[in-house]
Amino acid sequence: MSSFHVLAIDQGTSATKCVLVNARGEMVAKASAPLGEHYPAPGWVEQDPAAIWASVREAVRACLALAPDAAVCAVGLSTQRESALVWEREGARALTPLLSWQDQRTVALRDRLMQAQGDDLVRERSGLPLDPMFSALKIRWLLDQDDALMARARRGELCAGTVDAWLVANLGGEPAIEVGNASRTQLLDVGTGRWSPDLLSYFSIPASMMPVVVSSRQRRANADRLHERLAGVPVHGVMADSHAALYAHGVREPGDVKATMGTGSSVMGLAADAQARSREVCQTIAWDEGDGPRTALEGNIRSAGATLKWAAELFGMDLHQAIEEAGRNDPDGLWLVPGFTGLGAPYWDAHAVGLLSGLSFSTGRGQVLAAAVDSIAHQVADVLDAMDRCASPVRRLLLDGGPSTNPELRGRIAAYIGRPVVHCTDPELSALGVAHMAGLGVGLWDADAIARLPRGQNQSGDHRWSPDRIAQARQGWRLAVARARLRDCPNETRDRA
C-alpha cells in the first residue's frame, strides 16, 4: 500500500482544512476553506451548518486538485468539539444553527440547574464541570425554543450531537458519534463510554435523539458525497480536534501533556488514573483505537490567540506586529485576565470578567501587549498545577498551534511551569492525528509504524528567570484572577467606599 494516501479533514471554527498524507506520513497537499461565525446577541456565537458542509466539500476539492494522481485509501475526520446542533434523522437536514463551543447563551440555564439540582451528578458521571461550553446545555436550549422540536425528538425523528456526527450523517452513514466527541457533550458516562440515563434526565434530553457511540477507529460511511475521486473510499477514523493533536504528538502514555493553541487552548494528557476526579480539570475520553477508551485529563483555556487578536485590534495593529512588539517589552507589573467569556480551567467561572490589574501612569501599549502574551503562559501553568494536584504529574509540555510559534511565550511558559517545553513545528496536527488513525484502520500503518513517522519537535523555552521573579509574577497573576472573579462587595465595604 506504499502508493496510497490518506485524506484528512479538519473541520474547525474558522476554517475547514484538508491535507493529503502519503504512506511515509508526509503531507503532500493542503488546502482550506474559510468559515464565518454569527453573533446574534452579546455572548451568542453560532455557525451555519450548510456553510460548514460547503466548506468541507470545497476544502476536499481544492486539496485533491493539488495531487491529481494520488490514490486515496481512507478518509479521516477531525472536528471542532462541544459545538452542537439538531438535525432530522432521515436525510440529516439541520433544523437549528450550530451553537459554537464559545457560545454563552446558556449561562442563565446553567445557573438555574445548579441552583435546583447542583452539579455533583454531572461531575461524577461526565467528568466535566457544569459549564456553558459543553453540548448538553446547548441541546437543551435548542429544544426549549420550539415545542415541536421536543415532540419530534421524543418520537425518534431527530438527532442531536456534535459536528462529527452530523457530517457522517450527511455522508449517508448511520447516526453515530465518536466516543471522544461524545465525552464532550456532558451526556456520556466516561466510566462506561455509554450515554448516561441520569445525565439525559438531568438535562431533559430524550435518549431517542442521541446517536450511537462508536470507537475512533471504525469504518463509517463512504466519502462519495465529498468528491467523485472518493467513491468507495471509507471514512475510517474520526476524532475530536484536540484529541487528534495529542495522538499526532505520539503521546500514548501518561506524563507528556500537550497544549494546542488557537482561539483558545486545550491542555491535555493521558490520565495516570482512569478513575481520577477533579473539580479543576476535566476527565474525558481521548480516543478508542478499538480496544477500549483511553482516559485523558484536560484543562480548557477559553482565550489564548483570541487575547492576542483583541490586543492587536485595540491598538489598531497587525497581529504579527503586535506580537513582535510584545516580545520587546515586559508587562512591568501589569496582568491581563482574559475573562471575555468567563474563565475556563481550573476556575470554571462563567461570571469572571476581563480586567487589567496593576495599571500605572507608566503603563503603555508595549506593557499591555506583553501582558496579553503573559496571560496565556499563566493560564497554561494554572492547568498544569491542577493536573499535578490530580495525581497525574506532568513530565514535559508539548506545544503546537499558531501562538506557540512565539519564542517569548514559550520562554514564559517554561519559566512558570519549571519543566521542559517541546515545540512541535508540524502544521495541521489535528489533521495529521486523524490521518494516522484512519491509516491504522485500513492497514496502511500499524502502531509501530505510526510511532516511527516523522515529527517536527524542538526542545524550546529555555529561560534565565530567578525564582523570585517567577514567584512574584505568579503571585501577581493569582491576585489579578481573584479580582476578576470578585462578586458584589459586602455591604460594609460599599458603605465605607
C-alpha positions as CSV (number, residue, x, y, z in Angstrom):
1,M,0.0,0.0,0.0
2,S,3.0,2.3,-0.3
3,S,1.5,4.3,-3.1
4,F,-1.7,5.0,-1.2
5,H,-2.6,8.2,0.7
6,V,-5.0,9.2,3.5
7,L,-7.1,12.3,3.1
8,A,-7.6,14.1,6.4
9,I,-10.3,16.7,7.0
10,D,-10.0,19.1,10.0
11,Q,-13.3,20.9,10.4
12,G,-12.6,23.8,12.7
13,T,-14.2,27.0,13.9
14,S,-12.7,29.5,11.5
15,A,-12.0,27.2,8.6
16,T,-12.1,23.6,7.2
17,K,-8.7,22.3,6.3
18,C,-7.8,19.3,4.3
19,V,-4.5,17.5,3.9
20,L,-3.2,14.6,1.9
21,V,-0.8,12.3,3.7
22,N,1.4,9.7,1.9
23,A,2.5,6.4,3.3
24,R,5.6,7.9,4.7
25,G,3.5,10.2,6.9
26,E,4.3,13.3,4.8
27,M,1.8,16.0,3.9
28,V,1.9,16.3,0.1
29,A,-1.1,18.6,-0.4
30,K,-3.0,21.1,1.8
31,A,-6.0,23.3,1.2
32,S,-8.5,25.2,3.3
33,A,-11.9,26.9,3.0
34,P,-12.8,29.8,5.4
35,L,-15.8,29.8,7.7
36,G,-17.6,32.7,9.4
37,E,-19.4,33.0,12.7
38,H,-22.6,34.9,13.6
39,Y,-23.2,36.9,16.7
40,P,-27.0,37.4,17.0
41,A,-26.7,38.8,20.5
42,P,-23.9,39.6,23.1
43,G,-22.3,36.3,24.1
44,W,-24.1,34.3,21.4
45,V,-21.8,32.6,18.8
46,E,-23.3,30.3,16.1
47,Q,-22.5,28.9,12.7
48,D,-24.5,27.9,9.6
49,P,-24.4,24.1,9.2
50,A,-24.9,24.4,5.4
51,A,-21.8,26.7,5.2
52,I,-19.9,24.1,7.2
53,W,-20.9,21.3,4.8
54,A,-20.0,23.5,1.8
55,S,-16.6,24.4,3.3
56,V,-15.8,20.7,3.8
57,R,-16.5,19.9,0.2
58,E,-14.6,22.9,-1.0
59,A,-11.5,22.1,1.1
60,V,-11.6,18.5,-0.2
61,R,-11.9,19.6,-3.8
62,A,-9.1,22.1,-3.5
63,C,-6.8,19.6,-1.8
64,L,-7.3,16.8,-4.3
65,A,-6.8,19.2,-7.2
66,L,-3.2,19.7,-5.9
67,A,-2.5,16.0,-6.3
68,P,-4.5,14.7,-9.3
69,D,-2.8,11.3,-9.4
70,A,-2.9,10.5,-5.7
71,A,-4.7,7.3,-4.8
72,V,-6.7,7.7,-1.6
73,C,-7.4,4.6,0.6
74,A,-9.1,6.2,3.6
75,V,-10.5,9.5,4.9
76,G,-10.1,10.8,8.4
77,L,-12.3,13.4,10.0
78,S,-11.2,15.7,12.8
79,T,-13.8,18.2,14.1
80,Q,-14.3,21.1,16.5
81,R,-15.7,19.9,19.8
82,E,-18.7,20.7,22.0
83,S,-20.5,22.8,19.3
84,A,-23.9,21.3,18.9
85,L,-27.0,21.2,16.6
86,V,-30.2,19.3,16.0
87,W,-31.0,17.6,12.7
88,E,-33.5,15.3,11.1
89,R,-32.7,11.6,11.4
90,E,-34.0,11.0,7.9
91,G,-31.9,12.9,5.4
92,A,-29.7,14.8,8.0
93,R,-31.3,18.2,7.3
94,A,-30.1,20.6,10.0
95,L,-33.0,22.2,11.9
96,T,-31.0,24.6,14.0
97,P,-27.9,26.7,13.8
98,L,-24.7,25.1,15.2
99,L,-24.2,26.7,18.7
100,S,-20.4,27.2,19.0
101,W,-18.3,25.9,21.9
102,Q,-17.7,29.6,22.6
103,D,-21.4,30.4,22.9
104,Q,-22.5,31.7,26.3
105,R,-26.3,32.0,25.9
106,T,-26.8,29.1,28.3
107,V,-25.3,30.8,31.4
108,A,-28.7,31.5,32.9
109,L,-29.9,27.9,32.2
110,R,-26.7,26.6,33.9
111,D,-27.3,28.8,36.9
112,R,-30.9,27.5,37.3
113,L,-29.9,23.9,37.0
114,M,-27.1,24.5,39.5
115,Q,-29.4,26.1,42.0
116,A,-32.1,23.5,41.6
117,Q,-30.1,20.3,41.3
118,G,-26.4,21.1,42.0
119,D,-23.6,19.7,39.8
120,D,-22.3,16.7,41.7
121,L,-24.1,14.2,39.5
122,V,-22.8,16.0,36.3
123,R,-19.2,15.9,37.5
124,E,-19.3,12.4,38.8
125,R,-20.8,10.9,35.6
126,S,-19.4,13.1,32.8
127,G,-16.1,14.1,34.4
128,L,-16.9,17.7,33.3
129,P,-18.0,20.8,35.2
130,L,-21.4,22.2,34.6
131,D,-20.4,24.8,32.1
132,P,-21.9,26.5,29.0
133,M,-19.0,25.3,26.9
134,F,-20.3,21.7,26.7
135,S,-23.0,20.4,24.4
136,A,-25.8,19.3,26.8
137,L,-26.8,22.8,27.8
138,K,-26.8,23.9,24.1
139,I,-29.0,21.0,23.1
140,R,-31.4,21.6,26.0
141,W,-31.6,25.3,25.0
142,L,-32.3,24.5,21.3
143,L,-35.1,22.1,22.3
144,D,-36.6,24.8,24.7
145,Q,-37.0,27.2,21.8
146,D,-39.6,25.1,19.9
147,D,-42.1,22.7,21.4
148,A,-42.4,21.0,18.0
149,L,-38.7,20.0,18.2
150,M,-39.1,18.4,21.6
151,A,-42.2,16.5,20.4
152,R,-40.4,15.2,17.3
153,A,-37.3,14.3,19.4
154,R,-39.4,12.1,21.6
155,R,-40.8,10.4,18.6
156,G,-37.3,9.5,17.5
157,E,-37.4,11.7,14.3
158,L,-34.5,13.9,15.3
159,C,-30.8,13.6,16.3
160,A,-28.7,15.9,18.3
161,G,-24.9,16.0,18.7
162,T,-21.6,17.4,17.6
163,V,-20.2,18.2,14.2
164,D,-18.6,14.8,13.5
165,A,-22.0,13.0,13.9
166,W,-23.8,15.4,11.7
167,L,-21.1,15.3,8.9
168,V,-21.1,11.5,8.9
169,A,-24.9,11.6,8.7
170,N,-24.6,13.9,5.6
171,L,-22.3,11.2,4.1
172,G,-25.2,8.8,4.3
173,G,-23.9,6.9,7.4
174,E,-26.0,5.8,10.3
175,P,-26.3,8.4,13.1
176,A,-23.1,7.7,15.1
177,I,-20.9,9.9,17.3
178,E,-17.2,9.2,18.0
179,V,-16.6,8.4,21.7
180,G,-14.1,11.2,22.3
181,N,-16.6,13.8,20.9
182,A,-19.4,12.1,22.8
183,S,-17.4,12.6,26.0
184,R,-17.5,16.4,25.4
185,T,-21.3,16.5,25.3
186,Q,-21.6,16.1,29.1
187,L,-24.2,13.4,28.4
188,L,-21.8,10.4,28.3
189,D,-20.8,8.4,31.3
190,V,-17.0,8.4,31.0
191,G,-16.7,5.3,33.1
192,T,-18.8,3.2,30.8
193,G,-18.5,5.0,27.4
194,R,-22.3,5.0,27.1
195,W,-25.0,7.6,27.3
196,S,-26.0,8.2,30.9
197,P,-29.7,7.9,31.6
198,D,-29.1,10.1,34.7
199,L,-27.5,12.9,32.7
200,L,-30.1,12.7,29.9
201,S,-32.7,13.1,32.6
202,Y,-30.8,15.9,34.4
203,F,-30.8,17.9,31.1
204,S,-34.3,16.8,30.0
205,I,-32.9,15.5,26.7
206,P,-34.7,12.5,25.1
207,A,-32.4,9.4,24.8
208,S,-34.1,8.7,21.4
209,M,-32.3,11.6,19.8
210,M,-28.8,10.6,20.7
211,P,-26.6,8.9,18.0
212,V,-25.0,5.6,18.8
213,V,-21.5,5.9,20.4
214,V,-18.7,4.3,18.3
215,S,-14.9,4.0,18.5
216,S,-12.5,6.4,16.8
217,R,-11.1,3.7,14.5
218,Q,-14.2,2.3,12.8
219,R,-15.4,2.2,9.2
220,R,-18.2,4.8,8.8
221,A,-19.9,5.9,5.6
222,N,-18.0,6.1,2.3
223,A,-16.9,9.6,1.2
224,D,-18.6,9.5,-2.2
225,R,-20.6,12.7,-1.5
226,L,-17.5,14.7,-0.9
227,H,-15.8,14.1,-4.2
228,E,-16.1,11.7,-7.2
229,R,-12.5,10.5,-6.6
230,L,-13.5,9.3,-3.2
231,A,-16.2,6.9,-4.5
232,G,-16.0,3.8,-2.3
233,V,-13.3,5.2,0.0
234,P,-14.2,4.7,3.7
235,V,-14.2,7.3,6.4
236,H,-12.2,5.1,8.7
237,G,-11.1,7.5,11.5
238,V,-13.0,10.2,13.4
239,M,-11.6,12.2,16.3
240,A,-12.1,15.4,18.2
241,D,-9.6,18.0,17.1
242,S,-7.7,18.4,20.3
243,H,-7.6,14.6,20.9
244,A,-6.3,14.2,17.3
245,A,-3.5,16.6,18.1
246,L,-2.5,14.7,21.2
247,Y,-2.4,11.5,19.1
248,A,-0.3,13.2,16.4
249,H,2.3,14.1,19.1
250,G,2.8,10.4,19.6
251,V,1.6,10.5,23.2
252,R,0.5,7.0,24.3
253,E,1.3,7.0,28.0
254,P,0.8,9.5,30.9
255,G,3.5,12.1,31.6
256,D,3.6,14.1,28.4
257,V,0.9,16.9,28.1
258,K,0.2,18.9,25.0
259,A,-1.1,22.4,24.7
260,T,-2.8,23.2,21.4
261,M,-3.1,27.0,21.0
262,G,-5.6,28.6,18.8
263,T,-8.5,30.8,19.6
264,G,-8.5,29.1,23.0
265,S,-6.2,26.4,24.2
266,S,-6.6,22.8,25.1
267,V,-4.1,21.4,27.6
268,M,-4.4,17.6,27.6
269,G,-2.6,14.5,28.6
270,L,-3.5,10.8,29.2
271,A,-4.6,10.1,32.8
272,A,-2.4,8.1,35.1
273,D,-5.5,7.0,36.9
274,A,-8.7,6.4,34.9
275,Q,-10.8,6.9,38.0
276,A,-9.2,10.3,38.9
277,R,-11.8,13.0,39.5
278,S,-11.1,16.8,39.9
279,R,-13.1,19.9,40.1
280,E,-10.3,21.8,38.4
281,V,-9.7,19.8,35.2
282,C,-11.9,17.7,33.0
283,Q,-11.9,13.9,32.7
284,T,-12.5,13.0,29.1
285,I,-12.0,10.2,26.6
286,A,-9.1,10.8,24.4
287,W,-9.8,8.1,21.8
288,D,-10.6,4.4,21.3
289,E,-8.5,2.5,18.8
290,G,-10.9,-0.4,19.0
291,D,-9.5,-1.9,22.2
292,G,-11.3,0.4,24.7
293,P,-11.3,4.1,25.6
294,R,-8.2,5.9,26.8
295,T,-8.9,8.4,29.6
296,A,-7.4,11.9,29.5
297,L,-7.3,14.9,31.7
298,E,-7.8,18.3,30.1
299,G,-7.9,21.9,31.0
300,N,-9.7,24.3,28.6
301,I,-8.5,27.8,28.3
302,R,-11.1,30.0,26.7
303,S,-8.9,32.8,25.4
304,A,-5.4,32.3,24.0
305,G,-4.9,33.5,20.5
306,A,-8.2,35.5,20.8
307,T,-6.5,37.6,23.5
308,L,-3.6,38.5,21.2
309,K,-6.0,39.3,18.4
310,W,-8.1,41.5,20.8
311,A,-5.0,43.4,22.0
312,A,-3.8,44.0,18.4
313,E,-7.2,45.3,17.3
314,L,-7.3,47.5,20.4
315,F,-4.3,49.4,19.2
316,G,-5.1,49.2,15.5
317,M,-2.2,46.9,14.8
318,D,-1.5,44.0,12.6
319,L,-1.3,40.8,14.7
320,H,2.2,40.0,13.7
321,Q,3.4,43.5,14.6
322,A,1.6,43.3,17.9
323,I,3.3,40.0,18.8
324,E,6.7,41.4,17.8
325,E,6.2,44.5,20.0
326,A,5.1,42.3,22.9
327,G,8.3,40.4,22.7
328,R,10.3,43.6,23.0
329,N,8.6,44.6,26.2
330,D,7.9,43.3,29.7
331,P,4.5,43.6,31.5
332,D,6.2,45.6,34.2
333,G,3.7,44.7,36.9
334,L,0.7,44.6,34.7
335,W,-1.6,41.5,34.5
336,L,-4.3,41.0,31.9
337,V,-7.0,38.5,32.8
338,P,-8.8,37.5,29.6
339,G,-12.2,36.8,31.0
340,F,-14.0,37.9,27.9
341,T,-16.4,35.0,28.2
342,G,-15.5,34.0,31.7
343,L,-12.6,31.7,32.7
344,G,-12.2,28.0,31.9
345,A,-9.9,25.6,33.8
346,P,-9.1,25.4,36.6
347,Y,-11.6,28.1,37.7
348,W,-14.7,27.3,35.6
349,D,-16.2,30.6,36.3
350,A,-18.6,31.8,33.6
351,H,-19.2,35.1,35.6
352,A,-15.5,36.1,35.7
353,V,-14.8,39.4,33.9
354,G,-11.8,40.6,31.9
355,L,-9.6,43.2,33.5
356,L,-6.2,44.8,33.6
357,S,-4.6,44.8,37.1
358,G,-1.6,46.9,38.0
359,L,-2.1,49.9,35.8
360,S,0.1,52.9,36.4
361,F,1.0,56.1,34.7
362,S,4.0,54.4,33.1
363,T,1.8,51.7,31.5
364,G,1.8,51.9,27.7
365,R,0.9,49.9,24.7
366,G,4.0,47.6,25.0
367,Q,3.1,46.6,28.5
368,V,-0.5,45.7,27.5
369,L,0.7,43.6,24.6
370,A,3.3,41.9,26.7
371,A,0.6,41.2,29.4
372,A,-1.6,39.6,26.7
373,V,1.2,37.1,25.9
374,D,1.9,36.6,29.5
375,S,-1.8,35.7,30.2
376,I,-1.5,32.6,28.0
377,A,1.6,31.4,29.9
378,H,-0.1,31.9,33.2
379,Q,-3.2,30.0,32.2
380,V,-1.2,27.0,30.9
381,A,0.7,27.0,34.2
382,D,-2.5,27.1,36.2
383,V,-3.8,24.0,34.3
384,L,-0.5,22.0,34.8
385,D,-0.6,22.8,38.5
386,A,-4.1,21.4,38.7
387,M,-3.0,18.3,36.8
388,D,-0.2,17.8,39.3
389,R,-2.8,18.0,42.2
390,C,-4.9,15.4,40.4
391,A,-2.2,12.7,40.8
392,S,-1.2,12.9,37.1
393,P,2.2,14.6,37.3
394,V,3.4,16.3,34.1
395,R,6.9,15.4,32.9
396,R,7.1,17.8,29.9
397,L,4.8,20.1,27.8
398,L,4.4,19.7,24.1
399,L,3.3,22.9,22.3
400,D,1.5,23.3,19.0
401,G,-0.7,25.9,17.2
402,G,-0.3,29.4,16.0
403,P,0.6,31.3,19.2
404,S,3.2,28.6,20.1
405,T,5.5,29.9,17.4
406,N,6.2,32.9,19.6
407,P,9.6,32.3,21.4
408,E,8.7,34.8,24.2
409,L,5.6,32.9,25.0
410,R,7.4,29.6,25.1
411,G,10.0,31.1,27.4
412,R,7.4,32.4,29.8
413,I,5.6,29.0,29.9
414,A,8.9,27.2,30.6
415,A,9.6,29.7,33.4
416,Y,6.2,29.3,35.0
417,I,6.0,25.5,34.8
418,G,9.6,24.6,35.6
419,R,9.6,21.7,33.2
420,P,10.9,21.0,29.6
421,V,8.9,22.6,26.8
422,V,8.9,21.0,23.4
423,H,7.7,23.0,20.4
424,C,6.1,20.9,17.6
425,T,6.7,22.6,14.2
426,D,4.4,20.2,12.3
427,P,1.5,22.2,10.9
428,E,-2.1,20.8,11.0
429,L,-1.5,18.4,13.8
430,S,-5.2,17.6,14.2
431,A,-5.4,16.5,10.6
432,L,-2.2,14.5,10.9
433,G,-3.5,12.8,14.0
434,V,-6.8,11.6,12.5
435,A,-4.9,10.6,9.3
436,H,-2.8,8.3,11.5
437,M,-6.0,6.9,13.0
438,A,-7.6,6.3,9.6
439,G,-4.4,4.8,8.1
440,L,-4.3,2.5,11.1
441,G,-7.9,1.5,10.4
442,V,-7.2,0.4,6.8
443,G,-3.9,-1.2,7.5
444,L,-1.7,1.4,5.9
445,W,0.3,1.5,9.1
446,D,0.5,-0.4,12.3
447,A,1.1,1.1,15.8
448,D,4.9,0.6,15.5
449,A,5.0,2.3,12.1
450,I,3.0,5.3,13.4
451,A,5.5,5.7,16.2
452,R,8.3,5.9,13.6
453,L,6.6,8.5,11.5
454,P,8.4,11.9,11.3
455,R,7.5,14.5,13.9
456,G,9.0,18.0,13.9
457,Q,9.8,18.6,17.6
458,N,12.3,21.0,19.0
459,Q,13.3,21.5,22.6
460,S,12.4,25.1,23.4
461,G,11.5,27.6,26.0
462,D,14.8,27.9,27.9
463,H,14.7,30.7,30.5
464,R,17.0,32.5,32.9
465,W,14.5,33.8,35.3
466,S,15.3,33.9,39.0
467,P,12.9,32.0,41.4
468,D,12.0,35.4,43.0
469,R,10.9,36.8,39.7
470,I,8.8,33.7,38.9
471,A,7.2,33.7,42.3
472,Q,6.3,37.4,42.0
473,A,4.8,37.0,38.5
474,R,2.7,34.0,39.6
475,Q,1.5,35.7,42.8
476,G,0.5,38.9,40.9
477,W,-1.4,36.7,38.4
478,R,-3.3,34.9,41.2
479,L,-4.3,38.2,42.7
480,A,-5.5,39.5,39.4
481,V,-7.6,36.4,38.8
482,A,-9.1,36.8,42.2
483,R,-10.1,40.3,41.3
484,A,-11.6,39.2,38.0
485,R,-13.8,36.7,39.9
486,L,-14.9,39.1,42.7
487,R,-18.7,39.2,43.1
488,D,-20.6,42.0,44.8
489,C,-18.7,43.6,47.6
490,P,-20.0,43.2,51.1
491,N,-22.3,46.0,52.3
492,E,-19.9,47.3,54.8
493,T,-17.2,47.6,52.1
494,R,-19.6,49.5,49.9
495,D,-20.6,51.8,52.8
496,R,-17.0,52.6,53.5
497,A,-16.5,53.4,49.8
